[in-house]
Amino acid sequence: MTRAVLFDTETTGLEPHLGHRVIEVAALELINGLPTGRHFHALIHPGRDIPEEATRIHGLTEAHLRDKPMFGAIAADLLAFLEDGHLVAHNAPFDFAFLDAEFARSGLDRLDPARMVDTLTLAKVRFPGLPNSLDALCRRFGIDVSTRGTHNALLDCKLLAEVYIELTGGRQRGLSLKTEQRASPVLTYTLSGTRAARPIVPTGAELAAHAAFLGSLSDPLWLGL
């Protein structure tokens, strides 16, 4: 079983060493590359003001966070959820730096950098020279972002989960093998999704050639099926 946790933060600014703080953190669990439905989400009182330029990005104001806990109050629960496995984020060094600063303030160990997986780096390798923001990747992979207005850590995690799956090999969405018995001896396999089925129906000459081939064999297995 392979476990990974995708996570995202929203902050009061861009520089943790200048005193900017985490105000929202979300994390989502994947097992063997698929979401399990388990997630962590917390809004956090930063203990400082929130600049207007930051609010324009994530939509959070001091009024939204007035009654929320400080980071130290949720740190243990967050660490318990992060637990083990890869830690996946888009522009992961940014989020690692902010969480490390918050954990340090709480007297806790920093995250192990060996666990870091940066989907921005993965995207740049796969799509060199192209825009590789989360929005750009969602558009490229056909992932619906219609519900995304301002940045939201939990929603961004859910979108990132789909992007991460695509970047690491993808899965055949909507794929199901369905068998239908027709009048002719043909099993048709259809793809549920956007692709139309293309049944392969042998001609009479092909069926005759196949029968002749089977007749040339000694006790052919296929005649018993």
N, C-alpha and C positions, 0 to 999 in steps of 0.2 A: 504494500500500500504506500503510495507516494502522496505526501501532504504538502500543500503550498497555501500560503495566506497572501491574498492581494490586499493592499491597504492604501489609504489616501488620507492626506491631512489638508485642512484649511487653516490659514494662519493670519496673524495681524500684519505680516510683512514678509520680506524675502530673506532677512538676515538674522538667524538665531543669535549670533554673537553680539548683535546690537540690541538685544532685548526683545525681539519679536517672539510671539508665543503661539502655540497651537490653540485653536479655538474649536476645532472639530476634528474627530478622527473616526474612521470607519475601516473595518476589515472584514474580509469574506473568505470562507474556507473552500478550498478545492481538494478533492481526493481523486487521485488518478486522473487529474486534468478536468474534472467536472465539479461544478458547484454542488455542495451538499445541502445548502439552505441555511447553514449556520453562519451568523455574522455578529459583529460587534459594532456598536455605534454610540458615540457620546458627543454631546455639545459641552464645551468647557469654558469656564470663566477665566479670561486671560490675566486678570489682575492688573490690567493696564487699558489704555484707550485703543480703539480700533480705527485706524486712519480711513478716511473716506475712499481713498483709492483701493484699499483692500476690500471694503464693503461693496464696491462696484463689481468686484470679481465674484465674491461668494454670497453677497446679499445679507450677511450677518452684521448686526449692529450690537452696541453695548446693551441695548434694551432686550434683545433676544437672549442674552447670556447672563443677565443680572442674577437670576436664581439658579444658575448652573454650578456644578461642583468645580473646584480647582483641579488641575491635572493630577496632583498628588493623590486625590481621592479616587481616581479611576485607574491609576497606574498599575496596580497589582492585577486588576481584572483584565486590563489590556495585555499585560505580559502573559497571563495565563492563557489568553486566547491565541496570542502569537506563538506560544509554546515551542513548536519545532517545525522543521521543514523550511522550504524556501520562503523568503519574504519578497513579494513582487510588487513593484510600484512603477508608475510612469515618471521618469526623471527621479529615480529612486534615491540618488545621493541627497536631493533636496529634502525628501521626507525623512530619510535616515538622520540627517543632521538635526532636524527639528525635534524628532523623538528622542535622539540621544541627549540633546540639551535639556529636554523636559525630564528624562529619567535621571540625569545627573543632578538636577535641582532637587529631586526626590530621594537622592542617595542610593539610586539603583544603578545596576550595570548597564552599559551601553549595549546596543544590538550588535550581534556578531556580523561584521561586514562580509564574511564568507557566505552568509545566507542571502545576500542581496542579489536580486534579479531585476535588472532595469529594462523595462519593455521599450523605452525610448532608444536604448542602445540596440536592442534586437531589431527594432523597426528601421533604424539607420543602416544596419547591415543589409536588411532585406530590400529596402527602398532607398538606396543612396541618392541624395540630391533632391528628394521629394519632401513635401511637408509631412511631418510625422507627429503632430500634436494628436491628442486623444480624439478630438473631433475629426481630424483629417483621416485617421486610421479607421474610425467608425464608418465614415463615408466610403472609404476604399473597400472595406469588407462588407458593405451593405447592412450595417448595424443601425437600427432605428435610434435616433437621438432626438425625436420630436418632443419628448418630455423634459429635455434638458434646457433650462434657461440659464440662471447663474450656476456657478460650480456648486455641487453638492457632493460631499465626500462619499456617502453611501451609494448614490446613483452612479458616481464616477467609478466606484469599485465594481458595480454590476456591469457597466460598459467595459471596463478594463478586463473583466473576466472573459468576455467574449473576444476582445482583441487579443488577449494572451493566448487563448485557445487557438486562434487563427495563426498567430505568429509562431507557435510551437508545433504546427502541423495541421491544426484545424480538425474538425469532425464533419462528417457528411450529414449536414442538417437535413432532417426530414427523410432520411434514407430508411426505407423499409422494403423488404423483399416480400412480394405478394404473389402467390401462384394462382393461376386461373386455368382450369381445364377447359380447352376449346374442343370443337368438333373434330379438328385435325389433331394429330398426336403432338401438340406443341404446348409447352409450359411457357407462359408469358410472364416476365418479371418486370414490374413497373416501379418507377421511382415516385414516391409521393413528394410533391414539391412543385417546382416550376417547370421541370423538364417533362416533355411528352414521352409516353411509352413508345418504344420502337420494337414491336414483336418481330422475330425472325421466323418466317414461315417457309419451310423447304418446298421446292417444286416437286412435281411428280417424278421427274427424272432423277432428282436428288434422292427421293425416298426409294426409288427402284435401285439406284446404285448402292445405297446403304444396305438394302435387303440382300443384294447380291454379295456384298462384302461379308455380311453376317453368315450367309450360306457357305462361304469359303472357309469358315472357321469351324473347329471341332468343339461342339457343345458351347457356343458363345454365351457368356454370362448374361448379356443384354436381353436375350430372348426370354429370360425368366423374370424380368422386371415388369 
